[in-house]
Amino acid sequence: MVEKGASMTDDNVHELHSVPTAQSSGGDGGNGKDTHARISVIESELKHLATKADIEEVKTLIANKESTMLRWLVGTLITASVGLSIAVIRTFVI
């Protein structure tokens, strides 16, 4: 949790000061009357966060796309080189 006064760089992260805690609201004797509200706020904030499996899936997708793009680039360069070579040979040799 971020300490009060610390700056946060991610716009998607919000501080959970909207629900008063036992210490800041004068206390409810520590019996947890506001616990449900606090947990609801935390759960609503955590629903949009990615899990480790989500991140691994994205890494795999990126690696697959990168290898596909690299193969297309190499194939395009080889094809362009062969085409240019044929054009040069036909122009100056034949």
SEFIZA-3560 file (N, C-alpha, C; in Angstrom, 3 decimals):
REM SEFIZA-3560
<numar><xx>0.848</xx><yy>-1.178</yy><zz>0.000</zz><atom>N</atom></numar>
<numar><xx>0.000</xx><yy>0.000</yy><zz>0.000</zz><atom>CA</atom></numar>
<numar><xx>0.891</xx><yy>1.237</yy><zz>0.000</zz><atom>C</atom></numar>
<numar><xx>0.475</xx><yy>2.251</yy><zz>-0.639</zz><atom>N</atom></numar>
<numar><xx>1.234</xx><yy>3.485</yy><zz>-0.750</zz><atom>CA</atom></numar>
<numar><xx>0.999</xx><yy>4.339</yy><zz>0.483</zz><atom>C</atom></numar>
<numar><xx>2.102</xx><yy>4.846</yy><zz>1.029</zz><atom>N</atom></numar>
<numar><xx>1.983</xx><yy>5.700</yy><zz>2.211</zz><atom>CA</atom></numar>
<numar><xx>1.394</xx><yy>7.038</yy><zz>1.815</zz><atom>C</atom></numar>
<numar><xx>0.778</xx><yy>7.685</yy><zz>2.763</zz><atom>N</atom></numar>
<numar><xx>0.186</xx><yy>8.996</yy><zz>2.514</zz><atom>CA</atom></numar>
<numar><xx>1.284</xx><yy>9.984</yy><zz>2.140</zz><atom>C</atom></numar>
<numar><xx>1.062</xx><yy>10.711</yy><zz>1.073</zz><atom>N</atom></numar>
<numar><xx>2.038</xx><yy>11.688</yy><zz>0.621</zz><atom>CA</atom></numar>
<numar><xx>2.973</xx><yy>11.152</yy><zz>-0.442</zz><atom>C</atom></numar>
<numar><xx>3.001</xx><yy>9.821</yy><zz>-0.664</zz><atom>N</atom></numar>
<numar><xx>3.852</xx><yy>9.252</yy><zz>-1.693</zz><atom>CA</atom></numar>
<numar><xx>3.182</xx><yy>9.442</yy><zz>-3.044</zz><atom>C</atom></numar>
<numar><xx>3.987</xx><yy>9.668</yy><zz>-4.067</zz><atom>N</atom></numar>
<numar><xx>3.405</xx><yy>9.871</yy><zz>-5.386</zz><atom>CA</atom></numar>
<numar><xx>3.244</xx><yy>8.534</yy><zz>-6.088</zz><atom>C</atom></numar>
<numar><xx>2.200</xx><yy>8.450</yy><zz>-6.921</zz><atom>N</atom></numar>
<numar><xx>1.931</xx><yy>7.241</yy><zz>-7.674</zz><atom>CA</atom></numar>
<numar><xx>2.038</xx><yy>7.593</yy><zz>-9.152</zz><atom>C</atom></numar>
<numar><xx>2.707</xx><yy>6.765</yy><zz>-9.931</zz><atom>N</atom></numar>
<numar><xx>2.914</xx><yy>7.060</yy><zz>-11.338</zz><atom>CA</atom></numar>
<numar><xx>1.875</xx><yy>6.423</yy><zz>-12.226</zz><atom>C</atom></numar>
<numar><xx>1.224</xx><yy>5.366</yy><zz>-11.812</zz><atom>N</atom></numar>
<numar><xx>0.249</xx><yy>4.680</yy><zz>-12.651</zz><atom>CA</atom></numar>
<numar><xx>-1.124</xx><yy>5.303</yy><zz>-12.459</zz><atom>C</atom></numar>
<numar><xx>-1.741</xx><yy>5.725</yy><zz>-13.563</zz><atom>N</atom></numar>
<numar><xx>-3.051</xx><yy>6.374</yy><zz>-13.487</zz><atom>CA</atom></numar>
<numar><xx>-4.157</xx><yy>5.406</yy><zz>-13.100</zz><atom>C</atom></numar>
<numar><xx>-3.942</xx><yy>4.105</yy><zz>-13.283</zz><atom>N</atom></numar>
<numar><xx>-4.974</xx><yy>3.126</yy><zz>-12.982</zz><atom>CA</atom></numar>
<numar><xx>-5.012</xx><yy>2.740</yy><zz>-11.509</zz><atom>C</atom></numar>
<numar><xx>-4.044</xx><yy>3.186</yy><zz>-10.733</zz><atom>N</atom></numar>
<numar><xx>-3.994</xx><yy>2.843</yy><zz>-9.318</zz><atom>CA</atom></numar>
<numar><xx>-4.615</xx><yy>3.993</yy><zz>-8.529</zz><atom>C</atom></numar>
<numar><xx>-5.522</xx><yy>3.648</yy><zz>-7.646</zz><atom>N</atom></numar>
<numar><xx>-6.206</xx><yy>4.661</yy><zz>-6.854</zz><atom>CA</atom></numar>
<numar><xx>-5.983</xx><yy>4.366</yy><zz>-5.384</zz><atom>C</atom></numar>
<numar><xx>-5.853</xx><yy>5.403</yy><zz>-4.611</zz><atom>N</atom></numar>
<numar><xx>-5.733</xx><yy>5.216</yy><zz>-3.178</zz><atom>CA</atom></numar>
<numar><xx>-7.110</xx><yy>4.943</yy><zz>-2.594</zz><atom>C</atom></numar>
<numar><xx>-7.160</xx><yy>4.134</yy><zz>-1.572</zz><atom>N</atom></numar>
<numar><xx>-8.433</xx><yy>3.709</yy><zz>-1.002</zz><atom>CA</atom></numar>
<numar><xx>-8.773</xx><yy>4.516</yy><zz>0.248</zz><atom>C</atom></numar>
<numar><xx>-8.778</xx><yy>5.845</yy><zz>0.105</zz><atom>N</atom></numar>
<numar><xx>-9.098</xx><yy>6.698</yy><zz>1.240</zz><atom>CA</atom></numar>
<numar><xx>-10.581</xx><yy>7.063</yy><zz>1.283</zz><atom>C</atom></numar>
<numar><xx>-11.374</xx><yy>6.555</yy><zz>0.347</zz><atom>N</atom></numar>
<numar><xx>-12.774</xx><yy>6.945</yy><zz>0.299</zz><atom>CA</atom></numar>
<numar><xx>-13.599</xx><yy>6.285</yy><zz>1.398</zz><atom>C</atom></numar>
<numar><xx>-13.146</xx><yy>5.148</yy><zz>1.904</zz><atom>N</atom></numar>
<numar><xx>-13.856</xx><yy>4.469</yy><zz>2.986</zz><atom>CA</atom></numar>
<numar><xx>-13.092</xx><yy>4.724</yy><zz>4.278</zz><atom>C</atom></numar>
<numar><xx>-13.729</xx><yy>5.316</yy><zz>5.270</zz><atom>N</atom></numar>
<numar><xx>-13.012</xx><yy>5.625</yy><zz>6.502</zz><atom>CA</atom></numar>
<numar><xx>-12.609</xx><yy>4.346</yy><zz>7.247</zz><atom>C</atom></numar>
<numar><xx>-11.439</xx><yy>4.384</yy><zz>7.819</zz><atom>N</atom></numar>
<numar><xx>-10.971</xx><yy>3.254</yy><zz>8.610</zz><atom>CA</atom></numar>
<numar><xx>-11.310</xx><yy>3.503</yy><zz>10.074</zz><atom>C</atom></numar>
<numar><xx>-11.104</xx><yy>2.499</yy><zz>10.898</zz><atom>N</atom></numar>
<numar><xx>-11.434</xx><yy>2.617</yy><zz>12.316</zz><atom>CA</atom></numar>
<numar><xx>-10.603</xx><yy>3.713</yy><zz>12.983</zz><atom>C</atom></numar>
<numar><xx>-9.340</xx><yy>3.849</yy><zz>12.555</zz><atom>N</atom></numar>
<numar><xx>-8.480</xx><yy>4.851</yy><zz>13.175</zz><atom>CA</atom></numar>
<numar><xx>-8.879</xx><yy>6.258</yy><zz>12.767</zz><atom>C</atom></numar>
<numar><xx>-9.255</xx><yy>6.454</yy><zz>11.483</zz><atom>N</atom></numar>
<numar><xx>-9.527</xx><yy>7.811</yy><zz>11.023</zz><atom>CA</atom></numar>
<numar><xx>-10.940</xx><yy>8.275</yy><zz>11.362</zz><atom>C</atom></numar>
<numar><xx>-11.856</xx><yy>7.358</yy><zz>11.597</zz><atom>N</atom></numar>
<numar><xx>-13.238</xx><yy>7.769</yy><zz>11.834</zz><atom>CA</atom></numar>
<numar><xx>-13.577</xx><yy>7.843</yy><zz>13.326</zz><atom>C</atom></numar>
<numar><xx>-12.597</xx><yy>7.773</yy><zz>14.146</zz><atom>N</atom></numar>
<numar><xx>-12.873</xx><yy>7.827</yy><zz>15.576</zz><atom>CA</atom></numar>
<numar><xx>-12.961</xx><yy>6.426</yy><zz>16.171</zz><atom>C</atom></numar>
<numar><xx>-12.966</xx><yy>5.429</yy><zz>15.315</zz><atom>N</atom></numar>
<numar><xx>-12.931</xx><yy>4.047</yy><zz>15.775</zz><atom>CA</atom></numar>
<numar><xx>-14.308</xx><yy>3.479</yy><zz>16.022</zz><atom>C</atom></numar>
<numar><xx>-14.439</xx><yy>2.201</yy><zz>15.726</zz><atom>N</atom></numar>
<numar><xx>-15.679</xx><yy>1.499</yy><zz>16.012</zz><atom>CA</atom></numar>
<numar><xx>-15.423</xx><yy>0.410</yy><zz>17.034</zz><atom>C</atom></numar>
<numar><xx>-14.361</xx><yy>0.601</yy><zz>17.790</zz><atom>N</atom></numar>
<numar><xx>-14.031</xx><yy>-0.370</yy><zz>18.822</zz><atom>CA</atom></numar>
<numar><xx>-13.303</xx><yy>-1.588</yy><zz>18.289</zz><atom>C</atom></numar>
<numar><xx>-12.934</xx><yy>-1.555</yy><zz>16.997</zz><atom>N</atom></numar>
<numar><xx>-12.204</xx><yy>-2.664</yy><zz>16.418</zz><atom>CA</atom></numar>
<numar><xx>-13.071</xx><yy>-3.859</yy><zz>16.089</zz><atom>C</atom></numar>
<numar><xx>-14.405</xx><yy>-3.693</yy><zz>16.074</zz><atom>N</atom></numar>
<numar><xx>-15.260</xx><yy>-4.834</yy><zz>15.787</zz><atom>CA</atom></numar>
<numar><xx>-15.522</xx><yy>-5.029</yy><zz>14.299</zz><atom>C</atom></numar>
<numar><xx>-14.976</xx><yy>-4.199</yy><zz>13.417</zz><atom>N</atom></numar>
<numar><xx>-15.016</xx><yy>-4.418</yy><zz>11.981</zz><atom>CA</atom></numar>
<numar><xx>-16.328</xx><yy>-4.113</yy><zz>11.308</zz><atom>C</atom></numar>
<numar><xx>-17.086</xx><yy>-3.126</yy><zz>11.776</zz><atom>N</atom></numar>
<numar><xx>-18.349</xx><yy>-2.784</yy><zz>11.117</zz><atom>CA</atom></numar>
<numar><xx>-18.124</xx><yy>-2.284</yy><zz>9.697</zz><atom>C</atom></numar>
<numar><xx>-16.997</xx><yy>-1.613</yy><zz>9.458</zz><atom>N</atom></numar>
<numar><xx>-16.735</xx><yy>-1.084</yy><zz>8.126</zz><atom>CA</atom></numar>
<numar><xx>-15.892</xx><yy>-2.041</yy><zz>7.284</zz><atom>C</atom></numar>
<numar><xx>-15.612</xx><yy>-3.226</yy><zz>7.786</zz><atom>N</atom></numar>
<numar><xx>-14.764</xx><yy>-4.176</yy><zz>7.067</zz><atom>CA</atom></numar>
<numar><xx>-15.395</xx><yy>-4.574</yy><zz>5.738</zz><atom>C</atom></numar>
<numar><xx>-16.688</xx><yy>-4.825</yy><zz>5.715</zz><atom>N</atom></numar>
<numar><xx>-17.356</xx><yy>-5.216</yy><zz>4.471</zz><atom>CA</atom></numar>
<numar><xx>-17.229</xx><yy>-4.121</yy><zz>3.417</zz><atom>C</atom></numar>
<numar><xx>-17.418</xx><yy>-2.884</yy><zz>3.817</zz><atom>N</atom></numar>
<numar><xx>-17.305</xx><yy>-1.768</yy><zz>2.875</zz><atom>CA</atom></numar>
<numar><xx>-15.871</xx><yy>-1.634</yy><zz>2.368</zz><atom>C</atom></numar>
<numar><xx>-14.915</xx><yy>-1.785</yy><zz>3.252</zz><atom>N</atom></numar>
<numar><xx>-13.510</xx><yy>-1.685</yy><zz>2.859</zz><atom>CA</atom></numar>
<numar><xx>-13.134</xx><yy>-2.808</yy><zz>1.910</zz><atom>C</atom></numar>
<numar><xx>-13.590</xx><yy>-4.022</yy><zz>2.188</zz><atom>N</atom></numar>
<numar><xx>-13.292</xx><yy>-5.161</yy><zz>1.314</zz><atom>CA</atom></numar>
<numar><xx>-13.966</xx><yy>-4.973</yy><zz>-0.038</zz><atom>C</atom></numar>
<numar><xx>-15.167</xx><yy>-4.443</yy><zz>-0.062</zz><atom>N</atom></numar>
<numar><xx>-15.862</xx><yy>-4.190</yy><zz>-1.330</zz><atom>CA</atom></numar>
<numar><xx>-15.084</xx><yy>-3.214</yy><zz>-2.199</zz><atom>C</atom></numar>
<numar><xx>-14.540</xx><yy>-2.182</yy><zz>-1.580</zz><atom>N</atom></numar>
<numar><xx>-13.746</xx><yy>-1.207</yy><zz>-2.333</zz><atom>CA</atom></numar>
<numar><xx>-12.491</xx><yy>-1.869</yy><zz>-2.883</zz><atom>C</atom></numar>
<numar><xx>-11.822</xx><yy>-2.669</yy><zz>-2.070</zz><atom>N</atom></numar>
<numar><xx>-10.605</xx><yy>-3.346</yy><zz>-2.514</zz><atom>CA</atom></numar>
<numar><xx>-10.925</xx><yy>-4.320</yy><zz>-3.640</zz><atom>C</atom></numar>
<numar><xx>-11.994</xx><yy>-5.102</yy><zz>-3.504</zz><atom>N</atom></numar>
<numar><xx>-12.370</xx><yy>-6.048</yy><zz>-4.548</zz><atom>CA</atom></numar>
<numar><xx>-12.698</xx><yy>-5.345</yy><zz>-5.853</zz><atom>C</atom></numar>
<numar><xx>-13.378</xx><yy>-4.223</yy><zz>-5.775</zz><atom>N</atom></numar>
<numar><xx>-13.718</xx><yy>-3.506</yy><zz>-7.004</zz><atom>CA</atom></numar>
<numar><xx>-12.465</xx><yy>-2.970</yy><zz>-7.686</zz><atom>C</atom></numar>
<numar><xx>-11.454</xx><yy>-2.613</yy><zz>-6.928</zz><atom>N</atom></numar>
<numar><xx>-10.207</xx><yy>-2.129</yy><zz>-7.504</zz><atom>CA</atom></numar>
<numar><xx>-9.376</xx><yy>-3.265</yy><zz>-8.077</zz><atom>C</atom></numar>
<numar><xx>-9.460</xx><yy>-4.455</yy><zz>-7.513</zz><atom>N</atom></numar>
<numar><xx>-8.636</xx><yy>-5.572</yy><zz>-7.933</zz><atom>CA</atom></numar>
<numar><xx>-9.196</xx><yy>-6.333</yy><zz>-9.127</zz><atom>C</atom></numar>
<numar><xx>-10.466</xx><yy>-6.127</yy><zz>-9.463</zz><atom>N</atom></numar>
<numar><xx>-11.084</xx><yy>-6.894</yy><zz>-10.544</zz><atom>CA</atom></numar>
<numar><xx>-10.421</xx><yy>-6.662</yy><zz>-11.893</zz><atom>C</atom></numar>
<numar><xx>-9.906</xx><yy>-5.479</yy><zz>-12.139</zz><atom>N</atom></numar>
<numar><xx>-9.335</xx><yy>-5.172</yy><zz>-13.447</zz><atom>CA</atom></numar>
<numar><xx>-7.851</xx><yy>-5.507</yy><zz>-13.553</zz><atom>C</atom></numar>
<numar><xx>-7.230</xx><yy>-5.939</yy><zz>-12.484</zz><atom>N</atom></numar>
<numar><xx>-5.802</xx><yy>-6.242</yy><zz>-12.521</zz><atom>CA</atom></numar>
<numar><xx>-5.546</xx><yy>-7.588</yy><zz>-13.186</zz><atom>C</atom></numar>
<numar><xx>-4.440</xx><yy>-7.684</yy><zz>-13.902</zz><atom>N</atom></numar>
<numar><xx>-4.079</xx><yy>-8.918</yy><zz>-14.592</zz><atom>CA</atom></numar>
<numar><xx>-3.455</xx><yy>-9.906</yy><zz>-13.610</zz><atom>C</atom></numar>
<numar><xx>-3.696</xx><yy>-11.181</yy><zz>-13.875</zz><atom>N</atom></numar>
<numar><xx>-3.073</xx><yy>-12.235</yy><zz>-13.079</zz><atom>CA</atom></numar>
<numar><xx>-1.759</xx><yy>-12.641</yy><zz>-13.737</zz><atom>C</atom></numar>
<numar><xx>-0.997</xx><yy>-13.462</yy><zz>-13.054</zz><atom>N</atom></numar>
<numar><xx>0.269</xx><yy>-13.935</yy><zz>-13.597</zz><atom>CA</atom></numar>
<numar><xx>0.031</xx><yy>-14.722</yy><zz>-14.880</zz><atom>C</atom></numar>
<numar><xx>-1.040</xx><yy>-15.513</yy><zz>-14.925</zz><atom>N</atom></numar>
<numar><xx>-1.367</xx><yy>-16.283</yy><zz>-16.121</zz><atom>CA</atom></numar>
<numar><xx>-1.695</xx><yy>-15.358</yy><zz>-17.294</zz><atom>C</atom></numar>
<numar><xx>-2.402</xx><yy>-14.260</yy><zz>-17.023</zz><atom>N</atom></numar>
<numar><xx>-2.712</xx><yy>-13.287</yy><zz>-18.077</zz><atom>CA</atom></numar>
<numar><xx>-1.442</xx><yy>-12.686</yy><zz>-18.664</zz><atom>C</atom></numar>
<numar><xx>-0.513</xx><yy>-12.350</yy><zz>-17.796</zz><atom>N</atom></numar>
<numar><xx>0.742</xx><yy>-11.744</yy><zz>-18.244</zz><atom>CA</atom></numar>
<numar><xx>1.560</xx><yy>-12.735</yy><zz>-19.056</zz><atom>C</atom></numar>
<numar><xx>1.610</xx><yy>-13.996</yy><zz>-18.616</zz><atom>N</atom></numar>
<numar><xx>2.336</xx><yy>-15.021</yy><zz>-19.367</zz><atom>CA</atom></numar>
<numar><xx>1.707</xx><yy>-15.242</yy><zz>-20.735</zz><atom>C</atom></numar>
<numar><xx>0.388</xx><yy>-15.205</yy><zz>-20.808</zz><atom>N</atom></numar>
<numar><xx>-0.311</xx><yy>-15.366</yy><zz>-22.091</zz><atom>CA</atom></numar>
<numar><xx>0.041</xx><yy>-14.227</yy><zz>-23.038</zz><atom>C</atom></numar>
<numar><xx>0.075</xx><yy>-13.014</yy><zz>-22.519</zz><atom>N</atom></numar>
<numar><xx>0.432</xx><yy>-11.861</yy><zz>-23.349</zz><atom>CA</atom></numar>
<numar><xx>1.882</xx><yy>-11.969</yy><zz>-23.819</zz><atom>C</atom></numar>
<numar><xx>2.779</xx><yy>-12.401</yy><zz>-22.936</zz><atom>N</atom></numar>
<numar><xx>4.182</xx><yy>-12.579</yy><zz>-23.328</zz><atom>CA</atom></numar>
<numar><xx>4.299</xx><yy>-13.591</yy><zz>-24.460</zz><atom>C</atom></numar>
<numar><xx>3.555</xx><yy>-14.688</yy><zz>-24.361</zz><atom>N</atom></numar>
<numar><xx>3.582</xx><yy>-15.714</yy><zz>-25.401</zz><atom>CA</atom></numar>
<numar><xx>3.048</xx><yy>-15.172</yy><zz>-26.717</zz><atom>C</atom></numar>
<numar><xx>1.931</xx><yy>-14.440</yy><zz>-26.664</zz><atom>N</atom></numar>
<numar><xx>1.365</xx><yy>-13.854</yy><zz>-27.878</zz><atom>CA</atom></numar>
<numar><xx>2.331</xx><yy>-12.877</yy><zz>-28.538</zz><atom>C</atom></numar>
<numar><xx>2.991</xx><yy>-12.067</yy><zz>-27.737</zz><atom>N</atom></numar>
<numar><xx>3.949</xx><yy>-11.095</yy><zz>-28.273</zz><atom>CA</atom></numar>
<numar><xx>5.123</xx><yy>-11.814</yy><zz>-28.920</zz><atom>C</atom></numar>
<numar><xx>5.635</xx><yy>-12.858</yy><zz>-28.270</zz><atom>N</atom></numar>
<numar><xx>6.756</xx><yy>-13.613</yy><zz>-28.833</zz><atom>CA</atom></numar>
<numar><xx>6.362</xx><yy>-14.266</yy><zz>-30.153</zz><atom>C</atom></numar>
<numar><xx>5.137</xx><yy>-14.819</yy><zz>-30.227</zz><atom>N</atom></numar>
<numar><xx>4.667</xx><yy>-15.431</yy><zz>-31.470</zz><atom>CA</atom></numar>
<numar><xx>4.537</xx><yy>-14.396</yy><zz>-32.582</zz><atom>C</atom></numar>
<numar><xx>3.973</xx><yy>-13.251</yy><zz>-32.266</zz><atom>N</atom></numar>
<numar><xx>3.812</xx><yy>-12.195</yy><zz>-33.272</zz><atom>CA</atom></numar>
<numar><xx>5.169</xx><yy>-11.680</yy><zz>-33.732</zz><atom>C</atom></numar>
<numar><xx>6.109</xx><yy>-11.562</yy><zz>-32.802</zz><atom>N</atom></numar>
<numar><xx>7.435</xx><yy>-11.075</yy><zz>-33.147</zz><atom>CA</atom></numar>
<numar><xx>8.128</xx><yy>-12.041</yy><zz>-34.110</zz><atom>C</atom></numar>
<numar><xx>8.034</xx><yy>-13.349</yy><zz>-33.837</zz><atom>N</atom></numar>
<numar><xx>8.669</xx><yy>-14.323</yy><zz>-34.727</zz><atom>CA</atom></numar>
<numar><xx>7.990</xx><yy>-14.337</yy><zz>-36.096</zz><atom>C</atom></numar>
<numar><xx>6.670</xx><yy>-14.170</yy><zz>-36.134</zz><atom>N</atom></numar>
<numar><xx>5.960</xx><yy>-14.114</yy><zz>-37.406</zz><atom>CA</atom></numar>
<numar><xx>6.394</xx><yy>-12.889</yy><zz>-38.207</zz><atom>C</atom></numar>
<numar><xx>6.493</xx><yy>-11.750</yy><zz>-37.547</zz><atom>N</atom></numar>
<numar><xx>6.922</xx><yy>-10.527</yy><zz>-38.225</zz><atom>CA</atom></numar>
<numar><xx>8.354</xx><yy>-10.660</yy><zz>-38.738</zz><atom>C</atom></numar>
<numar><xx>9.209</xx><yy>-11.291</yy><zz>-37.948</zz><atom>N</atom></numar>
<numar><xx>10.602</xx><yy>-11.475</yy><zz>-38.363</zz><atom>CA</atom></numar>
<numar><xx>10.680</xx><yy>-12.370</yy><zz>-39.597</zz><atom>C</atom></numar>
<numar><xx>9.895</xx><yy>-13.455</yy><zz>-39.620</zz><atom>N</atom></numar>
<numar><xx>9.883</xx><yy>-14.334</yy><zz>-40.798</zz><atom>CA</atom></numar>
<numar><xx>9.390</xx><yy>-13.591</yy><zz>-42.035</zz><atom>C</atom></numar>
<numar><xx>8.340</xx><yy>-12.774</yy><zz>-41.890</zz><atom>N</atom></numar>
<numar><xx>7.841</xx><yy>-11.994</yy><zz>-43.015</zz><atom>CA</atom></numar>
<numar><xx>8.894</xx><yy>-10.997</yy><zz>-43.501</zz><atom>C</atom></numar>
<numar><xx>9.580</xx><yy>-10.373</yy><zz>-42.575</zz><atom>N</atom></numar>
<numar><xx>10.615</xx><yy>-9.402</yy><zz>-42.951</zz><atom>CA</atom></numar>
<numar><xx>11.741</xx><yy>-10.077</yy><zz>-43.713</zz><atom>C</atom></numar>
<numar><xx>12.225</xx><yy>-11.203</yy><zz>-43.200</zz><atom>N</atom></numar>
<numar><xx>13.311</xx><yy>-11.929</yy><zz>-43.868</zz><atom>CA</atom></numar>
<numar><xx>12.851</xx><yy>-12.407</yy><zz>-45.241</zz><atom>C</atom></numar>
<numar><xx>11.643</xx><yy>-12.953</yy><zz>-45.316</zz><atom>N</atom></numar>
<numar><xx>11.125</xx><yy>-13.407</yy><zz>-46.608</zz><atom>CA</atom></numar>
<numar><xx>10.979</xx><yy>-12.274</yy><zz>-47.604</zz><atom>C</atom></numar>
<numar><xx>10.499</xx><yy>-11.136</yy><zz>-47.144</zz><atom>N</atom></numar>
<numar><xx>10.343</xx><yy>-9.976</yy><zz>-48.021</zz><atom>CA</atom></numar>
<numar><xx>11.700</xx><yy>-9.475</yy><zz>-48.502</zz><atom>C</atom></numar>
<numar><xx>12.690</xx><yy>-9.439</yy><zz>-47.618</zz><atom>N</atom></numar>
<numar><xx>14.033</xx><yy>-8.990</yy><zz>-48.009</zz><atom>CA</atom></numar>
<numar><xx>14.663</xx><yy>-9.950</yy><zz>-49.012</zz><atom>C</atom></numar>
<numar><xx>14.496</xx><yy>-11.243</yy><zz>-48.804</zz><atom>N</atom></numar>
<numar><xx>15.051</xx><yy>-12.225</yy><zz>-49.746</zz><atom>CA</atom></numar>
<numar><xx>14.376</xx><yy>-12.085</yy><zz>-51.102</zz><atom>C</atom></numar>
<numar><xx>13.052</xx><yy>-11.973</yy><zz>-51.093</zz><atom>N</atom></numar>
<numar><xx>12.312</xx><yy>-11.821</yy><zz>-52.354</zz><atom>CA</atom></numar>
<numar><xx>12.710</xx><yy>-10.545</yy><zz>-53.076</zz><atom>C</atom></numar>
<numar><xx>12.838</xx><yy>-9.449</yy><zz>-52.354</zz><atom>N</atom></numar>
<numar><xx>13.245</xx><yy>-8.184</yy><zz>-52.975</zz><atom>CA</atom></numar>
<numar><xx>14.663</xx><yy>-8.279</yy><zz>-53.518</zz><atom>C</atom></numar>
<numar><xx>15.547</xx><yy>-8.947</yy><zz>-52.801</zz><atom>N</atom></numar>
<numar><xx>16.931</xx><yy>-9.100</yy><zz>-53.261</zz><atom>CA</atom></numar>
<numar><xx>16.988</xx><yy>-9.943</yy><zz>-54.531</zz><atom>C</atom></numar>
<numar><xx>16.250</xx><yy>-11.044</yy><zz>-54.554</zz><atom>N</atom></numar>
<numar><xx>16.225</xx><yy>-11.899</yy><zz>-55.750</zz><atom>CA</atom></numar>
<numar><xx>15.623</xx><yy>-11.131</yy><zz>-56.922</zz><atom>C</atom></numar>
<numar><xx>14.546</xx><yy>-10.419</yy><zz>-56.686</zz><atom>N</atom></numar>
<numar><xx>13.924</xx><yy>-9.631</yy><zz>-57.755</zz><atom>CA</atom></numar>
<numar><xx>14.847</xx><yy>-8.559</yy><zz>-58.296</zz><atom>C</atom></numar>
<numar><xx>15.527</xx><yy>-7.878</yy><zz>-57.417</zz><atom>N</atom></numar>
<numar><xx>16.469</xx><yy>-6.839</yy><zz>-57.839</zz><atom>CA</atom></numar>
<numar><xx>17.633</xx><yy>-7.450</yy><zz>-58.598</zz><atom>C</atom></numar>
<numar><xx>18.108</xx><yy>-8.583</yy><zz>-58.127</zz><atom>N</atom></numar>
<numar><xx>19.211</xx><yy>-9.273</yy><zz>-58.818</zz><atom>CA</atom></numar>
<numar><xx>18.793</xx><yy>-9.684</yy><zz>-60.218</zz><atom>C</atom></numar>
<numar><xx>17.608</xx><yy>-10.237</yy><zz>-60.365</zz><atom>N</atom></numar>
<numar><xx>17.113</xx><yy>-10.627</yy><zz>-61.690</zz><atom>CA</atom></numar>
<numar><xx>16.969</xx><yy>-9.403</yy><zz>-62.581</zz><atom>C</atom></numar>
<numar><xx>16.469</xx><yy>-8.300</yy><zz>-62.042</zz><atom>N</atom></numar>
<numar><xx>16.309</xx><yy>-7.084</yy><zz>-62.830</zz><atom>CA</atom></numar>
<numar><xx>17.657</xx><yy>-6.551</yy><zz>-63.291</zz><atom>C</atom></numar>
<numar><xx>18.656</xx><yy>-6.584</yy><zz>-62.415</zz><atom>N</atom></numar>
<numar><xx>19.993</xx><yy>-6.090</yy><zz>-62.779</zz><atom>CA</atom></numar>
<numar><xx>20.601</xx><yy>-7.002</yy><zz>-63.834</zz><atom>C</atom></numar>
<numar><xx>20.465</xx><yy>-8.314</yy><zz>-63.638</zz><atom>N</atom></numar>
<numar><xx>21.037</xx><yy>-9.258</yy><zz>-64.600</zz><atom>CA</atom></numar>
<numar><xx>20.360</xx><yy>-9.092</yy><zz>-65.968</zz><atom>C</atom></numar>
<numar><xx>19.045</xx><yy>-8.977</yy><zz>-66.001</zz><atom>N</atom></numar>
<numar><xx>18.334</xx><yy>-8.830</yy><zz>-67.286</zz><atom>CA</atom></numar>
<numar><xx>18.689</xx><yy>-7.507</yy><zz>-67.965</zz><atom>C</atom></numar>
<numar><xx>18.945</xx><yy>-6.485</yy><zz>-67.153</zz><atom>N</atom></numar>
<numar><xx>19.229</xx><yy>-5.168</yy><zz>-67.731</zz><atom>CA</atom></numar>
<numar><xx>20.633</xx><yy>-5.107</yy><zz>-68.314</zz><atom>C</atom></numar>
<numar><xx>21.611</xx><yy>-5.596</yy><zz>-67.558</zz><atom>N</atom></numar>
<numar><xx>23.006</xx><yy>-5.398</yy><zz>-67.982</zz><atom>CA</atom></numar>
<numar><xx>23.647</xx><yy>-6.611</yy><zz>-68.631</zz><atom>C</atom></numar>
<numar><xx>23.138</xx><yy>-7.823</yy><zz>-68.424</zz><atom>N</atom></numar>
<numar><xx>23.794</xx><yy>-9.016</yy><zz>-68.951</zz><atom>CA</atom></numar>
<numar><xx>23.103</xx><yy>-9.506</yy><zz>-70.225</zz><atom>C</atom></numar>
<numar><xx>21.828</xx><yy>-9.523</yy><zz>-70.223</zz><atom>N</atom></numar>
<numar><xx>21.091</xx><yy>-10.101</yy><zz>-71.361</zz><atom>CA</atom></numar>
<numar><xx>20.860</xx><yy>-9.072</yy><zz>-72.429</zz><atom>C</atom></numar>
//
